[in-house]
Amino acid sequence: MFTATLLLAACGSSDDQAALAWTAAKDPAGANGGLAWADAQTGEVHLPDGSSLDADRAISSFVVAGDGAYVVDEDDALVEVTTEGARPTGAHVAQNVKASPDGRYLAFIDSLAGPTFEGSVHQLTSVVVDLKTGKEIFRSTRGMGDLEDDDLTDLYEDASYGVLGVSDKTAWIDVTTGDDLSIDLESGKVTALPDVSSSDQKNPWDAPRLRGDPSEGPANPDGSWGIRPVNRTVPELASDPDVDFARDELESSDGTVLVPRTGAASWSLDSWLDPTTVVGYANVNLQKADLLKEPEDRSLMTCTVPDGACTLVPDSENAILPESSSYL
């Protein structure tokens, strides 16, 4: 039985829409400080402290936040998962959900909360929640088209939108029309961000890159190492020269290139857990690689710098990593 305290409240810009009931977490925690992952098929969430939570459903994404985790199921429903069980929040996520690094704030775009256009398409609604107080600090359809003047069906098919990033102080949202939005998480104040370029590495929501190169993967927290995306042909796996495989590398700030010792046929690196540990996926036991677009037997792995040693995470064949607070 789910017994956590729920609060129904909203502040900031609300467009007079009803807020949902959210759990007030006594001590919110994020994914910082260790490896968090989830089994996409079963919904079992593994937390950095070694404990696990059970969403008891297939999931497409998740974040570590509040008293546990928030997962998105196959119907795009947002579900809170704690040691007491799984509780649907009533929200439905469009594109992505993100949490602040400290796990206190949650941000997403709700696909079903707004009024309907021609009786079928709901106007998208941006939502930001303070999970420590259990209150919504922002709920608004601002920048999500006009019910009278726009064809929302066409608009949402063509436009980009989503949560760009969430820090411990600010949330940034890409809306379908007009300027991107910056929401101060303490005051709820909303600021428009004109002339934002997605290729500008100075955007505050972007994960830092080594030497600021947008073609590179994320850098570690102190900027001493970065992920270097690499695809290579592997003749022993595929004779077709047009078939290549991900074999990402690591590069130091002084230009040293490190090939991680994965022991796998193909691998990709995703993000940093700390200054010396990167997490990614390794594809092992490839068979009939010429026919494979998405190689089988993908397991989660961690690798360390500067030695390049890698370790597979047991029983992680269906693993997904939490949504990053930053834009990767």
ABEGO torsion letter per residue (X at the ends): XBABBBBBBBBEBAGGBBBBBBBBBABBBBABGEBBBBBAAAGBBBBAAGBBBBAGBBBABBBBBEABBBBBBAAGBBBBBBAAEBBBAGBBBBGBBBBBAAGABBBBBBAAABBBBGGABBBBBBBBBBAAAGBBABBBABGAEBAAABBAAAAAAABBBEBABBBAABBBBBBABEBBBBBBAAAGBBBBBBGBBAABAABAABBBBBGGBAABBBBBAAGABBBBBBBBBBAAABABAABBBBBBBBBBAAGBBBBBBAGBABBBBABBABAABBBBBBBBGBBGAAABABBBGBBBBBBBOAAGBBBBBBGAAABBBBBBABBX
